[in-house]
Amino acid sequence: MSSLGVIDKLTAIPGVPFPEYYEFFMDWKTPVAIASTYAVAIHLLNPKDGKLSRVEAKNRGVSNASSSSKFMTAFVFLHNFALAVYSMITFYNMASGMKRAWFQRDVDTHYAYCDTDEFLWDESLGYWGYLFYLSKYYEVIDTAIILLKGRRSSLLQTYHHSGAMLTMWAGIRYKATPIWIFVLFNSFVHSVMYCYYAATSIGLHPPGKRYLTSIQISQFLVGMSLAISYLFVPDCVVSPGQRFAVFVNVGYLLPLTYLFVDFARRTYGKRIAASLKKSN
């Protein structure tokens, strides 16, 4: 047994792609190493002045990957569209699994909420949660796109992506039931968000970007509250590993929520002030 109460030798979840790599991705060193490498790389590659000028971008060899490049436009659109479709599929399957686990079988509320018999895990959370965890490694392409356009990746961006790798790892590694909150809520938000980004990448301008940020902040607040509730339900989060996963997720969400609120204040607060000034 490990120090957190989980058998070190893991068996891949049935049906997952490349099961031979399951143990590798479930090793704590994998998300720590990749998240650390990602954070350091962003620090080294980030433009120091916030955004490169066209001359600087050309000198650094990124001008061909600008937003005006047809290749870059196609790549960005396909990247966002693929993540939107994937997120929709994940949300549908997780929502269906939740429906079966909570409403379509004869068990009491406590039993279903805590997934005492691991019905939800076996039905959907284990499989779709693991794939969702892997998707967090691919999502760093978001940051690569920002850098290729000669823009600066924010602290919010770096913290968000690196932290998501670690929190999803903890939830799946220790089979923590509350990780359904991350998978269900985040896949829904990403379905909307990546649809929006796919549209803007090809020159469309759908309204509502400000509301996307509000939805993200709301998911953090609601999700954090639900996750904490599991700690107070008797015989629900029972192993040290599961409690560790909950604390990791809540500890990640607290600063993340602050960073998103600060982003909203700086971005949309200025716009509102500017619009009011114009109207006067």
N, C-alpha and C positions, 0 to 999 in steps of 0.2 A: 504493500500500500504506500501511496505517496503521503507527504506531510499534510495534504489537504483531503485525505480520505478517499482517493480514487485510485483504482488499480492502474499502474503505470503502463502496462501492456494493453493497448486499445485495439478493438476490433472495428473495422470500418462499418459504417452504417450501410445496410443493404441497398444496392442500387446506385450509390454515389459513383460518379466518374473517377477513374484512376484511384481505386481503393488502396493501391500499393503506396500512395503518398499520404494516406489519411493520418498515419502516425506521425509523419513529418510535420504536417500542418497543425497537429494537435500538441506538438512539443512546444512548451512555453518559449523556447529560444527562437522559434520561427517568427512569431509576430513581434517579439521584442527587437530582433535583429533587423527585420524589414522595416518596421516603423522607425527605428533609430536611423537607419541608412537613409530612409526617405526624408526625415527631418533635417539631417545634416546636409543632404544633397540640395534640398530647397534653400537652406541657409547660404550655401556656397554659390548656387546658380541664380539666386534672386537678383534682379537689377537693383542697384543701390539707390537710385533716384526715384523709385516708384514706377516709372515707365520709361522705356528707352525711346529716344527719338528715332526717326526713320533712318538717319545716318548711322547712329549707333547700332540699330538693329541690323542694318546691312553689313556693317563691319563685323558683327558677331555671327553673321551667316544665318540669321533667322528671318530675313526679309521674304524669302521664298515660302515661308510657312505662315505668312501673315493672313489676316482674315480675308484679304482680297484674292488670295490664291484659290483657284478652283479646286485643286487637290485638297487643300486644307479645309475648305468649306465642306467638301464631300465627306472628308474624314470626321470632322466635328459633328456633322449631321448624323452620320451613321453611328458614331459613338454614342451620342445622346439618344438616338432613336432605339438602338439596341438595349441600352440601359432602361429606357422607358418601358419597352415591351417585357424585358426580363422582370422588372419591378412589378408590373401588372400581373404577370404569371405567378410570381411569388406571393403577392397579396391575395390573389384569388385562392391559391392552394392553402395558404395559412388561414384565411377566413373560413374556408370550407372545413378545414381540420378543426378549427375552434368551434364551429357549429356542431360538428359531429361529437366532439368531446364534451361540450357543455349542454347541448339541448336535445341530442338525439339518442341518449342512452339513460337508463334509469339509475342515476347516482345522485347523491346529495351535492349541494353547492360546494361544500368544503372539499369533498373528494375530487370534483371536477376542477375547481380553482387551483388546487395544489397538484393536480395530475398525479395523484397518489399511486395509481397503477401504471403510470407512464403511457397511458393511452394516446395522449396528444403527442408525446415524443415519438412514439412508434408510427402514428398516423401521418404526421406532417412536420412537426417541429424539428426532429432529428435530421431529416433529409433536407428540407427547405432551409432550415437554420444553418446547416453546414454549408450549403451552396451560397447562402447570403453572406456568411463569413468569408468565403473565398472571393466573393464579388468585391469586398472591401479592398483587396489588393489591386484589383483591376481599376477601381475608381480613382486611383492616383493619376490616371491618364487625364483627369480633369485638371490637375495641377500642371502636367506636362503641356497641355494646350495653352494654359495661361502663360507659361514661360516661353513657349514657341511664338506667341504673339508679342513678345517683348514686354509683357506686363509683370507686375510684382505679385507674387503669391502672399496673401496675408497670413498673419498668425492664426486667424480663425480657420483658414483653409488647411494649414499644416496640422493644427491641433485636431481638427475634425477628422481628417483622414487617418492620421496615425493612431488616434485614440479609438476609432471605430474598429481597427484591426484587433486591438488588445481587448476591448470589451466584448466583442463578438466571440473571440477565442475563449475567453473565460466562461461565457454563458454556455457555449457548446461543449467545451472541454469537461465541464463539471455537471452537465445535464441540468442546468438551473432552469426550472420552469418559467421564471419571470422573463427569460430572454425572448419569449413569444412577443412581449411588448415591443422590443426593439425591432424584431422581424416584421411584425404586422404593421405597426405605425410607420416605420421608416420606409417600408416598401410602398405604402400608400403615398406618402409624401414624395418619394422619388418618382413614382409614376407620373405625378403631376409636374414635378420640377423638371424632369428630363424631357417631357413633352414640350414644356415651355422653352427649354434651351435648344431643342431640336428645331423648333419653329423660328427662334431668333437667329439661329445659325444660317438660315437661308433667306434672311431679310424680312421675315414676318415680325410683326410687333404686337403680339397679343397683350391685352391689359392684365394687370394683376400681380406684377412682380413683388410689389410691396406686401401683398397678401400671402405670397409664398413664404416670406420671412415670418409673418405672423403665424402661419400654420406650423412652421418648423419650431418656433418658440413654444407654441401650444403643445405640440407633441412631446417636447422635453419636459414641460411642467406636469402634464397628465401622466406621462410614462414614468417619470421619477416618483410621483406619488403612488402609483400602482406598484412599482418595484419595492418601495419602502414598506408598503402594506404587507407584503409577503413575509417580512421579518417579524411581524406581530401576530400572524396567524399561527396558532399552535400546530405543531407537527406538519409544517408546510415546507419550509426550507430547512432541511434537517442536517445535511452534511456540512463540514467546514468548507469544502470546496464550493458548494452552492451559496453559502453565505458570503464567501469571498467574492464570487461572481457578482452578487447583488451590490456589495460595497464598491467594487471596481466600477460598475456601471453608474451608480449614483455619484460616485466621486468624479467620474468623467463628465456627467451631465451638468453638474453645478457650474464649473467654469465655462462649459460650452454654452449654456444658457446665457450667462453674462456676456460672452463674446458676441452672441447673436443679437442680444438686446442693444449692446453698444454699437454694433454694425447698423442696426435699424435706426438708432438715434442719430448717428453721424450721417447716414445716407439719406433717409427719408425726412429726418428733421430739417436738414438743410433745404431739401426740395420744397417742403411745406412752407418754410420761412421765405424762400425765394418767390413762391407763387403768391403768398400773402403780400409781399412787398410790391410785386407787379400789380396786383389788384388795387393797391392803394395809390 
